């Protein structure tokens, strides 16, 4: 079992920055990939960014050039640095990870952290 705990959300003005953190704990051998999704009110959950264990990253077009995903393997933590925030970035942000467990891999989700960008 793996637990993912997000932090760093909050209220920020448009143009500002926030850094989200996601700490993984529990019994897993390693992670395959970790990432961030977001869900705005009344909308589907969408991919924001992912990072693989090899360091490859992937971003939604809407955040390219503004958001940066990174990981600290020693701390079992993945970060999402969000710059030049826009009101449309307002959403609940969820950390997710695919981990190698005893038999195969398994996906886990955090509880989410709220990000509100005011205009």
N, C-alpha and C positions, 0 to 999 in steps of 0.2 A: 504494500500500500504506500502511496506517495501523497503527501500533502503539499499543496501550493498555497502560499499566502502572499497576497499583493499588498502593497502600500505605496503611498506617494500621491494619491489622487487629491483633488481639491478644487478650489475656485481660483481662476486666474483670468486676467484681462486678455483680450485679443492681442496677439503679438508677443505674449509672454511665454514662459517655459515651465515645464514640469518634468520630473524624472520619476517614472514608476519603477518599482522593484518587485521582484517575485522570488521568494525563497522556497526552495524545494527541500523537503525532509521526508524521511521514511526509508523503507527498504526497497531499494532498486539498485541494480548493478551500474547503470549509466543511463544517460539520456541520449535519445536519438535526435530529437529536435525539441525546441521550446519556442514559444511565441506568444503573441498578443492578438486578441480579437477584441472587437468592441460592438456594443449594441446601443443604438440611440432609441429613444422612445418611439414606439410604433414602427420600428424598422427591424430588418433581419440582422442577425449577428454577422459581422464581416471580418475578414482577415485584416490585420494591420501590418504585422511583421513577424517573420520567423527567423530562427537561427539554428543551424544544425550543429552537431557535435564537432564537425569538421570546420565550422566557422562560416559556412555559406549562409548568406542572408537573402531574404526576399521581402519586398515591401509592396503594399498596395500603392497604386499610382497616386492616390489622393494624398499620400504622406511622404512620397519620395522627395528627398532633399530637405525635409523638415524634421523627420523622425529618424532616430538611430537606435537599433537594437544591438545589445552587446551582452556578453556573459562573463561571469567570473566562476570558473570551474571550482576553484578552491573554496568558494563560499556557497556553491550550489545556487547561484543567484543569476537571474537574467534581468536586464534593465531595458527600459524604453525611455530614451531621452527625447522629449517632445519640445521642439522649438517653433517659433512663429505660429503659435496656436491660433486657430480660427474658431468662431462660434460653431461651425459645423463639425468640429472635433468633439463637441460635447457628447458624452456617452458613458456607459459603464464599460470599463476595460477589464478584460478577463485574461489571466495568464493560463496557458495550456502547455502541456508537455507530453511527449511520447517517450516512455522509459522502457529499458530492457528489464524485465522482471524474471521470475523463476522460469516461466514458460512463455517464451515469445516476448511481445511488447504490449504495453497497455497505455491508454491515454487518460490523462487526468486534467481537471480544471480547478482553478481557484474560485473563490466566492465573488470576486470582482471588486473593483475600486472605481468610485465615481469621479469623473472629470467634467467640470463645467467651465466653459469659456464664455465670458461675457463680452458683449460688443461695446 
